[in-house]
Amino acid sequence: MKKLILLILILVSGMIPTWAQSAAADDIAQLQKQMYQLYNKNDETAFVDITNKLKVAAQKAGDERTFYKAWANQALYFANHQQRNKGQLIAKDMQQYALNHDHKYGIYTGTHVMGTIQSMMGDYQEGIQNFKKAISYLHENFPKESAAASWIELARISLTNRKIHQAIQDAEQALKEPNISAMHRLNAWSVICLSKVDTALYHVKDAAEYQKEFDYVWGEREKAKKAYGRDDSSGPVIAVWRKINDHQYDEAIALCNKLRSPLFRNDLLSLIHKRKGDYRNAYFTQQRYWELRDSINSRRNNHLLMEMTATMDLGRVELEAKELKLRNQQMRLDMAAEELENKKLEEEALMLKLKNRDAELANATMQLENDRLETNNKNLQLSEYLSKMHAQEEKEHAHHILIAAGGAIALLVICFLSFYLYRRQLSARRLKHAYHQLAVAYDQLEETTTAKERIESELRIARDIQMSMVPQAFPERSDLDLYGLMSPAKEVGGDLYSFEIIDNQLYFCLGDVSGKGVPASLFMAQAIRLFRAMAKQRRKPCDIANRLNNELSENNDNGMFVTMFIGEADLTTGHLYYCNAGHNPPLLDGEFIEVESNAPIGLWPELEYVGEEIDNIRGKMLFIYTDGLNEAENQAQEQYGDDQLQQMMQQMKSDTAKQVIEAFSQSVESHRNGIAPNDDLTMLAIRCIV
């Protein structure tokens, strides 16, 4: 019987861990189900609560993948609900946690999610870099797992930016991944299908070849949809395109009216009406599409502007609080120093008073001694006239008087010394307390000074980084004389200039970003980077201005802009192409150039900038500058002015580029006469030598 009971206990104890694991798995599955049910709802509190519980349960069960999937869904939830900055912070925390704990799957997931949020915010370059990092990391650490999700996101970015062939290549790479899921296979074929829906975007030799390619892609997508068991989010749009390509326009309109997105619906309806020849309806639906698009962009920009404004206000409040704390500490230090000085003066006065009292006591003692001697003398004289008996009585009486006087003097001295010692102890305690307060104040001053020096050091580093972004070395060529200078008004500024020489073509630019300080310097860095990239593609100045404007106006929540003068000079012929985007007109041999009134770059997307040209500038000095020169002010708030600028330039037509820049630097410094500059100053001088 005992053996039977022991056997039952062993069996039950062996089953307990299995039951516990099964219960934990059931809890995780239930929490996952609730998470996906809440993902598309606007109940933020419930969603965060469920995902946190899922993270805790997965961590206890050692389920690393479910733990990071729940964390990733938190970041994506906030990004999808117009809190993209918060979603990005959650993704960064997840990446850092995974790196600290060397969780390779977590590192991959965090990188992929960061790329997804950046692409949602329109930061496509950063998003592309993170997706490529995620693909490389997954291939290196999990070679048997599929990186199709990252390839598909890259394909969607390419499709959004109208890079059709790149989108197809990325989607095909996704299809080549090992162990690709049915959902990702369907997503990849959907991207390829959308890339080939219209010959206006996907160029083929003839319509028959296009139809053949589209039918093939359509068929492959249908197979993937059947294997997955349901359609993906692109299905309704692709179904409309199927009807359009088959010229079944009425059926296409019926399907189009069922689309949930009014933006896609009106865009496709406009195309269908145009194909049918119904240009009236095509016009009105296209007009409605642009109204919706402008409304959506306006709401998105307003939301992003509110987030950025809140962030900037918080930083401003923190800075003001630090400055107030620094002033309070300085005031407390001044008060402590003043109090210590008063204590020293009181101590000196007390010591002087004690010395006076000592002198008075010594004088009183001496006077008392003199009185005693005089009394003795009188008693001696009187004893000569008295009998011996009377002399003896007087002598005894005088002795008693002397004893009493000595006791009184001794008592007086003891009282005075006691009072003197008490006052000295009290003064010593006060002095010790004052020295302690002074030591604390000096420690606080030292901490404050260290923090201030660190901030100044960081700003100096930022200035060095910014100055390294503009050219400091200038070409030494027989056919070109070029020199430039940039002088920020603060530690960092918003002016810029740059140039590139490709074969015998000189591409150059000079600009002035709105505002000053760190925000302007960041905007300036982005403008320089984009200019250099497009100059290396040998684009015309007006085309560079168009592309710069499209890039810098996207997600420009702060409403920043840059005025620029962009030029391309042929060093062989002297021919100059240029485009002026809201900048001050340059001078050519002392005369202002007539320029088009183009808008500054970064304010409104999809503007068309007008370019201009001059046949030959060889032998002439071209001088470009920012308003930090002509608007420089002196103590009387008088500006340097265009007239003085032109007059001085006419006098230096034959000087070298470096001499021109140095002369203007000295002239504007003399005009300011010791007044600090009120704006950044940047100048560029160019002469094509005959």
Secondary structure, DSSP 8 states (H G I E B T S, - for coil): -HHHHHHHHHHHHHHHHHHHHHHHHHHHHHHHHHHHHHTTSS-HHHHHHHHHHHHHHHHHHT-HHHHHHHHHHHHHHHHHTT-HHHHHHHHHHHHHHHHHTT-HHHHHHHHHHHHHHHHHTT-HHHHHHHHHHHHHHHHHH-TTS--HHHHHHHHHHHHHTT-HHHHHHHHHHHHTSTT--HHHHHHHHHHHHHHTS-TTTS--SSHHHHHHHHHHHHHHHHHHHHHHTS--TTHHHHHHHHHHHTT-HHHHHHHHTT-S-HHHHHHHHHHHHHHHT-HHHHHHHHHHHHHHHHHHHHHHHHHHHHHHHHHHHHHHHHHHHHHHHHHHHHHHHHHHHHHHHHHHHHHHHHHHHHHHHHHHHHHHHHHHHHHHHHHHHHHHHHHTTS-HHHHHHHHHHHHHHHHHHHHHHHHHHHHHHHHHHHHHHHHHHHHHHHHHHHHHHHHHHHHHHHHHHHHHHHHHHHHHHHHHHS--S---BTTEEEEEEEE-SSSS-SEEEEEEEETTEEEEEEEEESS-HHHHHHHHHHHHHHHHHHHTTT--HHHHHHHHHHHHHTT-TT---EEEEEEEEETTT--EEEEEES----EETTEE-----B--BTSSTT-----EEES--TT-EEEEE-HHHHT-B-TT--B--HHHHHHHHHHTTTS-HHHHHHHHHHHHHHHHTT---SS-EEEEEEEE--
